Amino acid sequence: MITNIKKFTAEVRAEMKKVSWPSREQLKESTYVVIGVSLVITALVAAMDSIVSFGIDSIFGL
């Protein structure tokens, strides 16, 4: 059991050395993109919700 854990840990370390980590600038840029896209999608969903709610209220007179 201990041998398996040691082997697993060694393999994880070897794989982590192969990882290509982004630079701080790349990370900031990607974060801005994710936040921007999230805000746009949120605005679109809110607009669609308002339109559908208005349509349902108009049809059923609620």
N, C-alpha and C positions, 0 to 999 in steps of 0.2 A: 504494500500500500504506500509506504513512504517513498519507495523507488518510483512509483507511478507519479506521485506528486512532484518529486524532483525533476523527473523527465518532462512533465507537463510545464513546469515553471521554466525550465531551460528552453523549451520550444517556444513558449510565449515570449521570452526575452529575445530569442533569435528573430522571431517574426516582427516584433516591435522595432527592431533595428532596421528592418526593411521598409518601414512606413515612411512615406513622404509627407512630412508635416508642413502645413502652410506657414508662410511668414506672417508676422503681425499685421502687415499692410493687407495681405490677401484675406486674412481673417476679418479685419475691419470692413473691407469691401463686401465680402460675402454676407456679413451681418447686416449691413445697410440694405443690400438687395433683398434679403429675407424680410426685414422689417417693412420695406417699401411695398413688396408684393403682398404681404399680409394686410397692410393698410388698404391697398387697392381692392383686394378681394373682400375685405370687411365692408368697404363702402358700396361695392356692387351688391353684396348680399343685403345690406340695409336698404338700398334703393329698391331692389326687387321685392323685399318684404313690404315696404311702404306702398308700392304700386299694387301688389296683390291685396293687401289689406284695404286699400282704397276701393279697389274693384269689388271686393266681397261686400264691403259696407254699402257701396252704391247699389249692388244687386239686391241684397237682402234688407237694406234700410236699417242697419243696426246703429 
